[in-house]
Amino acid sequence: MAKVTGLGGVFYVVDNPEATRAWYRDVLGIDGEYGPKLLWSEEEGKDPYSLISHFSDGAYLKPSTAPFMINLRVDDLDAFVAQLKDKGIEVLDSVDEGYGRFAWLLDPNGVKIELWQQTE
């Protein structure tokens, strides 16, 4: 039987795709022929996974007004947050949930980006 094997991408409409792609390249360090491309997975020593999570309201997505959020795995959250701050990027908040550490920022279109360092 055929099955789903992983997350293929996140697609959304923006006013300036070229500027958005440049922001993802310059701020987050990800780029590719058709947009930011992530290989699955460059991390070692973990059982990496993607998650499709559903919410009954948009409170977790605030302050974004978009009806979705993008979660990106990172290998060293503290170092990545420091790099963002060095680039003048506002980091909204961060938290350690035990199973993972998280930090949040907004992309240039107001889409919330959740950075996740898996710890379990």
C-alpha positions, 0 to 999 in steps of 0.5 A, spaced: 500 500 500 502 507 498 503 511 504 505 518 506 513 519 507 514 526 509 512 533 509 513 535 502 513 543 503 509 549 505 506 553 500 503 560 501 502 567 497 506 573 498 506 580 495 514 579 493 516 572 493 523 574 491 524 578 497 521 573 501 526 568 498 532 572 500 530 573 507 529 566 508 536 565 505 540 571 508 536 570 515 535 563 516 540 560 511 536 556 507 535 556 499 534 552 493 532 552 486 524 553 487 525 556 494 528 554 501 530 547 501 531 542 507 534 536 506 531 530 510 535 530 515 542 532 516 541 531 524 544 525 527 543 521 533 535 522 533 529 520 530 527 526 527 520 527 525 515 532 522 508 534 525 502 536 522 498 539 528 491 542 528 489 547 533 482 549 535 483 557 535 489 561 532 492 563 539 498 559 538 499 562 532 499 570 534 502 575 533 501 572 526 495 573 522 496 567 518 492 561 519 498 557 519 505 557 522 512 554 519 516 550 524 523 549 522 528 544 526 535 547 528 541 543 531 543 549 536 537 553 538 542 558 542 547 559 537 541 560 532 538 565 536 544 569 537 545 569 530 538 572 529 539 577 534 546 579 530 542 580 524 537 585 528 531 580 528 526 580 533 526 573 537 519 573 540 520 568 545 523 562 547 521 556 551 524 549 554 518 544 554 523 538 556 522 534 549 524 540 545 526 547 546 523 553 541 523 560 539 519 564 535 520 570 530 516 573 524 518 572 517 517 579 512 510 577 511 508 576 518 508 569 518 510 566 524 516 561 524 517 556 530 524 554 531 525 547 534 531 543 537 529 536 538 531 534 545 528 527 545 
